[in-house]
């Protein structure tokens, strides 16, 4: 392990579930991977002074503040990590990029296309000055997903015919679950569609190398009123479930389902790709495995094999444990931090870029347009004014 001499000083905004997952990654990444930069957890920002002080102590941040703008103004902070609800992503990320700070922004990139386009444009402009940005689609960094992409890129499933993706949760099936920010459009932008649908949109585009070109969708809000923590009740203004079919630009046809009402499914992300020469299946409930069907085998040998993705030559695994010892959800965030530090340290642009994330946002918008009109909706290309 080399002794990193260059610190990358980080300011994180937000400290809830994603803030905790990112903090774990910043604490761990340089103890596992040999990188040109060392993450230094300089400060965390949050609105509540007591809670952000407690979060700093618990998560390992050196300082804390209630003013995220002060992080951007500091000369001793190099990167802003945006872990807030979607309604503040654009303001924070654009200000950070303008101040010359690298940015990691949680998904989905923004709550609207206009915000996402402004963020992507700001990122392209900042890139010209060596300022890097990435959107936190962490499932790309699960070793089995990276292996899935490699098998497809190597032609092992042939021409892709079908993409079949679901992301199933059940945390709000109880009508008494309160009206939290994820259920309010002005804060979250959309419901299951943007929160977990964005993941399967990005993941399937990433592993297939194809883009969603058009969709036909429906959305549903099963529970339309929920209790307010201050008493009374309020309107749920986002989707509880979103389902759509899609055409990909490489010729595949696809089905997508994102829901928070799949009773019993806690974080059930599953993607199946069917091709002319075989199929490959990733199921997050068995995240260290990949199912692979090789139609080129002799017929008496054919069947789905289970690849245990824990060998040293599998993506990321060599840094962890011997074969057969498994990794978890949090490792995808450590791998995300690894790839970001490696990119910044070697002067290349990390992926997924804000333009990649803008393309996901355009799909989200097409799904909502299609569901509202009950008709097919095309997905426009993700161009930014600077790049166009
Ligand atoms: C939703 O509850 C959620 O926390 C998403 O926001 C995350 O992106 C996903 O990884 C887990 O579920």
Boltz pocket constraint, residues with backbone or C-beta under 6 A from the ligand:
constraints:
  - pocket:
      binder: B
      contacts: [[A, 17], [A, 107], [A, 195], [A, 196], [A, 267]]
      max_distance: 6.0
